[in-house]
Amino acid sequence: MLGIGTDSGSTVRRRRLRVVHCAGFYFPDSTGGTEVYVRDLTRELLSDSIDGTIIAATDGEAGRYRWQGFDVIRYRPDATDRLAVTPGGGFLGNTAFQKIVEGAKPDVFHLHSWTTGAGLDHLRQAAELGIPSVVTMHVPAALCMRGTMLLEGTKPCDGRIDDRRCARCFALCRGLPKPAAWLVSRLPKWDFHDGGMSRISSRATGVLSLRASAVRKARQLHAMAALAQRIVAPSDWVLAALAANAIPLHKIVVSSQAASEAFSGTAPRRRKRGQDRKVVIGFLGRIVVEKGPDLVIRAMAHVSNDLPVLLRVAGSGAEPTYERRIRRLASQDRRIELFGLVEHEKVSQFLETIDVLAVPSRNMETGPLVVQEAQALGIPVMGSNLGGIAERVRDGIDGWLLPLDDARVWAEAIVEAVSDRDKLARLSQNVQRSRSVADVASDMASLYRDVVAEHSVPEEGARSK
């Protein structure tokens, strides 16, 4: 962290601060890793004399409520476009979104999403109010048009936004054959989104404008870097990707996530060696293609029915076609159990029923939080050898790092976990909890105070007047 040696820095470190945490989604209608992170961080920061207000977009009714001890304000996605209204019915100069932010009287604006509901427009409007900002990149959306950071869907990308490479990669994602994707990447940087073609064919508009879309994404990333005083990278690969796009290194801080304090009071349960007991492999996450639950289900088809093993799949998704596929695959194997959504308050209970956590992601995770939750309970992780998973799992020491999308290799790992109980027990004993929420809050508290101190130091020109 960057220290401040000025009188203003000392003053900031003595006084209580207030932070607005802005997210695209929040409890109770969304319970993903970002929401859990924001909730836990806001709570833990109180011990560092930092108060928080949580504001989040919603497609439902805008309003205010208390959630687990904190104020939550929900705003409509168009809040950045509407002027705020006075009690008398007149219009203020600020937008409805800015009115919400101003009302919280924050010292720092912390953006936790990169969506239409909480993204660049919201960051820009906070800056217009003169509030210093921090952005945490919980997902790679600001870097990748696909959102997965997998180059052509098959291997990790370095994150550098190149309009031709990105256009080709995304064209392949849209289902174009390789020759057509190559041709699209060689077209001029047309942007038809605002022209007549967009009214005729949105698909054609999107494909023909791919190079312009990549240029726009790079421009937006640099706008974020210009507006934010700090960008928080939850993993080292995020830092490397930002650096590949010439984002100033002094603005980037690496601070990884941590399992909730609810997991800290539970002693890690070391896996037993009993050969007769069934080994339970568990998946916990969103039931979407990028999270890959189908991979571990397909791997089970390559595992002998004679082996004592169960697979428990927990989660829900927003892709009905994919969910139906998962149900169909699972129905063909009696050893597979579908649990549906597990509320975060019951995650530890679910994890306590499994011996190995499977994380077969098809994207470069910045976390994921569930890995650290499993590790806090002494549960080995079987994960894709990608991104944040690869940074947190030590292959052969406390888990398995496996190739992307290879069901047979995953089946071999499952067979090993079931057949070699000594190794399973050893992996469990080697699992270590490396971070706590208190560690995360300490990182953020120092960062906020540095940012506020820097913001309070007058510009060189102002000093000389």
Secondary structure, 3 states (H helix, E strand, C coil): CCCCCCHHHHHHHHCCEEEEEEECCCCCCCCCHHHHHHHHHHHHHHHHCEEEEEEEECCCCCEEEEECCEEEEEECHHHHCCEEECCCCCEEEEEHHHHHHHHCCCCEEEECCCCCCCCHHHHHHHHHCCCCEEEECCCHHHCCCCCCCEECCCEECCCCCCHHHHHHHHHHHCCCCHHHHHHHHCCCCCCCCCCCHHHHCHHHHHHHCHHHHHHHHHHHHHHHHHHCCEEEECCHHHHHHHHHCCCCHHHEEECCCCCCHHHCCCCCCCCCCCCCCCEEEEEECCCCHHHCHHHHHHHHCCCCCCCCEEEEEECCCCCHHHHHHHHHHHHCCCCEEEEECCCHHHHHHHHCCCCEEEECCCCCCCCCHHHHHHHHCCCCEEEECCHHHHHHCCECCCEEEECCCCHHHHHHHHHHHHHCHHHHHHHHHHCCCCCCHHHHHHHHHHHHHHHHHHHHCCCHHHHCC
